[in-house]
Amino acid sequence: MTAAGQLGIGRLRPPSNEQGDSANERCPLFPGAASRLHWSFDDPSAVTGAEDERLAGFRRVCDEIRARLRQWLETI
């Protein structure tokens, strides 16, 4: 089972050749008064190597996102 499957996410899309922060570039804009938060994380689909190395990369990013969310939730 893949790391995404273990989290109930389904299949990850294949790695892209894009450079930079594609999530930030694709983030939708909403008119009106809104707060926009953006946190950059490494793209886990860009990790290369054996399956266990790719899985470790995915889990590392997942842990970073979880920690960032917890930190943010403490401020609201």
N, C-alpha and C positions, 0 to 999 in steps of 0.2 A: 504494500500500500504506500502511496506517495505521502509526503508531508501534507500537501494540500488536502488529500483525501482523509487523512487523520483528523484534520480540522473541519471536515465537512465542506470544503470549498469547491471541490471538483478539480478538473484538469487545469493546469497552468498553461498559458499561451506560450508558444515557442519564443526563444530569445529574439530580440530585435537587434538590428544593427544600428539603431539610433544612439546618438551620443547625447549627453546632457541630462537634464531633468525632465523627462517626457511627461511625468505626472503633473508637474507644475505648468508645463506648456499647454496641457490639455484640460486643465481645471476650468470648469465653466464659470462664467461671470454672471452674477445676479444683480439686477438693477435695484436701487434703493439702498437703505442703510443696512449693511451687513458686515459682519466681521469675517475675515478670511484668514484661516490658519493654513500654513503650509510647512511641512516638515520633510526634508529630503532624506530618503533612505536608499541604500544600495538596491539595485534590481536583482532579486534572488534568481531570476531566470537567466541572468548573465553569468552565474557561477559555472565554471567548467570543472571537469574532473570526473572521478568515479561517482557512482550514485550516492555513496555515503558522504562524499564531500559536498555534492550539490544539496543533499538533504540538510547537512549542517549549515550551509549558507542560508537556506530558506528559514530554518529554525532561528538562526541568529537575527535575521531581519525581523521575523515575527516577534522575537523577544524584545528587540529595540522598539518596535511599534507599541507593544504592550506597555513597556516602561514609560514611553513618552506619553501615552494616553493616561496612565495613572498619575503621572506628574501634572499633566494639564488639568485633570479632574480635581486635583487638590486645590487648584487655584480658583475654581468657580464655585 
